[in-house]
Each structure stands twice: as C-alpha cells, then as structure tokens.
Amino acid sequence: MECLNHFAPAIQAVAASVIVFLTLVLVYATWQYVQVSEALQKPCVTVKSEPRAGNQAVLDAPYATQASQQAGDVVIVNVGTGAALNLWIDFRQTNVPQGGVAMHLPGFVHYLQSGQQWQVSLARNSLANREFDFCATYNSLSGKKYETKIRLEDGVIKSFNFK
C-alpha cells in the first residue's frame, strides 16, 4: 500500500493522459461519422425541362422538332440524396440585345426533398436563342451551405458547378 501512495501522482498523471487520448479518439470517430452522414444526405439542385403532354408528342415531321423545343416549362429538381432547405434560385439572362431588357427570375422555396421537383414560371421556349446563368444556394439538414451554378445556352446546359 505504501508503494501506491508513493506513486499516486504518477498514476493519476498516466490515467489522465489515457483519458485525454481516449477523448481525442472519440472526437475523431465522431468527426468521421459526421462526414459520412453528411455525404449520405447531400442535396444537389439542378435544372431540367418538364415533359410535354402526351398529345403534343405525336406530330408529323418537320413540326415535331419545333414542338419539342417549345413545349414544357423549366423545373428545378433536387437530384441529391438529402433535402435542400431555404433554396434561393436566380435565372439571369446574360446576352441581352442592345437596348433590350434582361430576363431575371428569382425564386425561393423553403424545402425541396430528394427527387422532388419545383416548377418555375419560365417556359422552356424562353431559353431559345438566349444565354442564362442559373444560381441556386441552399442548405443541407446539417446546416452546411451548398451552391449550384449552371450556364445555359439556347436551352442546353453548357457548364455545371456544384460546391
């Protein structure tokens, strides 16, 4: 017993060091878990066209091409694995003719779950012969901020940036 009393401060120091080490291991494991769980619930918002009605899809040539370019609306869709919260969108025309007025369409939705679509009041034919920049900012369930930037030229996605 005398031996334990003599080395008590050293034993307490070793025990405290072991506790600190185990706490650091627990912090690291928790951090790894948060990273994995965020990856499993990451939202990703993009743009797509709403499909045409079935009666508009059956046309004879050469009008079928014109109908496919004109029909339908633009929709925002969450293609990620998690919900997008506080989604702010902005469509902005970048190739405005001299003296013309630029098309600008902002929007907001509180919640867009994975796979859910949100129709925008922008007809697909409005994208023809125009260039648009689309920007969407939103949060995941964990509060992490994300941003999607898309460059549209003549209704075709030319660049896509997600961060």
C-alpha positions, -999 to +999 in steps of 0.1 A: +000+000+000+028+023+007+040+019-029+007+031-043+006+061-020+041+070-031+034+068-068-002+082-067+006+114-085+023+094-113-006+070-116-031+099-118-010+116-145-009+084-166-047+079-161-054+115-171-032+110-202-051+079-211-085+097-207-073+126-229-061+101-255-094+082-255-113+115-257-093+125-288-101+091-304-138+097-296-137+132-311-120+118-343-146+090-346-174+115-342-160+138-368-157+109-393-193+099-386-205+134-393-186+134-426-201+101-437-236+111-426-233+144-445-223+126-476-253+103-473-277+133-471-261+158-495-286+178-517-278+188-553-302+211-571-303+213-609-325+224-638-345+203-662-374+207-686-409+195-677-421+168-701-446+176-727-481+164-726-487+132-745-510+148-771-482+172-780-456+145-786-473+129-816-466+152-846-456+147-882-422+160-894-410+187-897-432+201-869-422+176-843-388+193-837-405+227-833-430+214-808-403+197-787-384+229-785-414+250-775-435+229-752-430+225-714-417+245-685-384+247-667-383+229-633-358+228-605-351+193-592-331+180-563-311+151-576-291+147-544-296+123-516-307+148-490-332+176-486-324+212-498-335+238-473-340+275-478-335+272-516-328+306-533-327+304-572-318+331-597-322+328-635-304+358-652-301+364-689-266+373-700-268+380-737-292+410-737-295+428-771-285+464-772-313+484-756-332+452-746-344+442-712-328+412-695-349+384-682-344+379-645-363+353-625-356+350-588-374+324-565-374+308-531-387+276-516-383+265-480-379+228-486-371+205-516-368+169-507-346+145-526-361+137-560-387+165-556-394+189-585-404+226-583-419+242-614-406+276-622-427+302-640-403+301-670-414+285-703-388+263-719-391+282-752-379+313-733-345+297-732-342+296-770-317+319-786-307+332-751-280+326-726-288+323-689-268+319-657-286+299-631-275+301-595-291+282-565-279+285-529-293+261-502-286+243-470-285+206-461-302+192-430-269+196-411-268+233-420-239+231-445-243+256-474-242+244-510-243+263-543-251+252-578-242+273-608-253+264-643-246+281-677-275+276-702-270+285-739-300+281-761-317+258-736-287+235-733-265+231-701-230+242-711-214+242-676-223+228-642-206+238-610-216+223-576-199+232-543 
